Amino acid sequence: MRSLGALPKPVLILEVIGIAFLLISYLSLNGYVALPAPVGSATAAIVMVFLGIALMLPAAAFMVWAMAQNVAPLLTKDHPRLDKSLSDKPKDKRDDADH
């Protein structure tokens, strides 16, 4: 598994901002932090939760794509066709039954 430091800087920054939104909304809803009136309501906290999750999605997508490249490289990278070995043989050798 790749470390979080392997993520591109913009994706890592979005991840940190998303976590900050989730943390602020949690602290606001439980009364640990008093926010100003426009962002101190429960509706604003719910919006911050969804915004925090949305900002964390690019990092999740990047990690899933990196894992897919490691697990199934034939599906995600350009490799030569597997049946190339059949095209290298002459036609009479390919159809030979060897009996």
N, C-alpha and C positions, 0 to 999 in steps of 0.2 A: 504494500500500500504506500502510495506517495504521501509525503509530508505536506502540511499546509503551506510551507515555504515554497513548494514547487508550483503553486498557483500563480498565475500572472498577477502583477501588482494591482491593476484595476479591479479584478475579480476579488482579490483579497480585501481591498478597501471597501467594496460593496458588501462583502460578508461582515466586516467589522461594523459598518454603519447599520446593517440589518440587525445585528445582535444588540447594538446600542438602542435601537428603536424598541426591540422586544423588552429589553431591560427597563427602559424608561416607562413603557406602558405598564409593565408589571408593578414597578414601584409606585406609579401613580394610582393604579387601581386599588392597591392595598393600603394607600395612605401614608407611605413612607416618605414620599416627595410631594410637595405642593407646587403644582405647575400653574402658570398664569391662566386666566379665565378661558381664552380661546382653545387652549390645548389641555386644560385640566379636567374636561368633562369625560364621561364614560364613552361617549361616541368617538371622541378624539383618540382615546386609548385603543378602541377597537380598530380604528383606522391605522394607528401606529402598529398594531399587531399584524395586520394584513400587509402594510408597507414593509415591515421588517421581514416577513416571510418572502415577499416578492423580491427584496434585495438579496436574499440568501439563495434564491433559485439558480442564478448563474454559476455560483461555485458548485452547487450540487450537480448541475448539468455537466460542468467541466470535469468533475471527478468521475461521474458515470461514464463519460466519453473516454477518459483516460483508462478506466478499468476495462471498458469494452475493447480498447486497442490492445491491452495486455492479455485479455482472456481469449479473444477471437481475432487475431491479426489478419486472417484471411478475409474477414468481413469488412474491415475498416481500412486496410492498406492495399495499395496496388501491387499485386504479386503476379508473376507469370502463371499462365493457365496450367493446371495440373495434368491435363492430357497432352502436354507437349511431347512427352516421351513416346506416345503412340504415333505422332506425326513424323518423328525422326526415323522410324523403322520403315524399310521398304514394304510395299503392299503385300508381296508374296510372303514375307516373314510374319506379318501381322495376322494373316489369315491361315497360317500353318497350324495344323491340329496336333503335330508331334505324336503321331501314333504309327 
